[in-house]
């Protein structure tokens, strides 16, 4: 995976964690009982805990080799490869005190 894509994925996971959402990171595998796990986290237990809820599940392989596209900010016109324009984000934080 390119370093930029990997950093963008980890930044997205970090933002979800900061929102106190469930974030799991690790190698996807099956245990001896055939249950899916990510790292040491049992997906069956997690899914059972969220049964009957509307969810958004985002999966990303850190081995993904696709190129991250450069975007142009509609506010300031700068090019960036992040989730949002880092220049405008820094200005929002500076002016408002939060993102």
C-alpha positions in Angstrom: 0.0 0.0 0.0 1.2 3.5 -0.8 2.2 5.5 2.3 -0.3 8.2 1.4 -3.2 5.8 1.1 -2.2 3.9 4.3 -2.0 7.3 6.2 -5.4 8.3 4.9 -7.0 5.0 6.0 -5.4 5.3 9.4 -6.5 8.9 9.8 -10.1 7.9 9.0 -9.9 5.2 11.6 -8.5 7.7 14.1 -11.3 10.1 13.4 -13.8 7.3 14.0 -12.1 6.4 17.3 -12.2 10.1 18.4 -16.0 9.9 17.8 -16.0 7.0 20.3 -17.0 4.5 17.6 -15.9 0.9 17.5 -12.6 0.6 15.6 -10.8 -2.6 15.0 -7.3 -3.0 13.5 -5.4 -6.2 12.8 -5.1 -9.2 10.6 -8.4 -10.9 9.6 -8.4 -14.5 10.5 -10.5 -17.4 11.8 -10.0 -19.0 15.2 -10.1 -22.7 15.9 -13.9 -22.6 16.2 -14.1 -21.0 12.7 -15.2 -17.5 14.0 -13.9 -14.5 12.3 -11.4 -12.2 14.2 -9.6 -9.0 13.5 -6.5 -8.9 15.6 -7.7 -10.3 18.9 -11.3 -9.0 18.5 -14.1 -11.5 17.8 -16.3 -10.2 15.1 -19.2 -12.5 16.1 -19.4 -10.9 19.5 -19.2 -7.4 18.0 -21.9 -8.1 15.5 -24.1 -9.7 18.1 -23.7 -6.6 20.3 -25.0 -4.5 17.4 -27.8 -6.8 16.2 -30.9 -4.9 14.9 -29.0 -1.6 14.6 -28.4 0.2 11.3 -24.7 0.2 10.8 -22.0 1.5 8.5 -19.1 -0.9 8.1 -16.0 0.4 6.4 -13.3 -2.1 5.5 -10.0 -1.3 4.0 -7.0 -3.5 3.4 -3.7 -1.8 4.3 -2.2 -3.8 1.4 -4.3 -1.9 -1.2 -2.0 -0.6 -3.9 -4.4 1.8 -5.6 -3.2 5.3 -6.1 -4.8 8.0 -4.0 -6.3 10.7 -6.3 -5.3 14.3 -5.8 -8.4 16.5 -5.2 -8.7 20.3 -5.4 -10.4 22.1 -2.5 -13.5 24.0 -3.6 -12.9 26.6 -0.9 -9.2 27.6 -1.2 -8.2 25.9 -4.5 -5.3 23.9 -3.1 -4.6 20.4 -4.1 -4.7 17.7 -1.4 -4.8 13.9 -1.0 -6.3 13.7 2.5 -9.9 13.2 3.6 -10.4 16.9 3.7 -8.3 20.0 2.8 -5.6 20.3 5.5 -5.2 24.0 5.0 -9.0 24.7 5.5 -9.1 22.3 8.4 -6.3 24.1 10.1 -8.0 27.4 9.6 -11.3 26.1 10.9 -9.6 24.9 14.0 -7.6 28.1 14.4 -10.7 30.3 14.0 -13.4 28.2 15.7 -11.2 26.3 18.2 -12.4 22.9 16.9 -12.8 21.0 13.7 
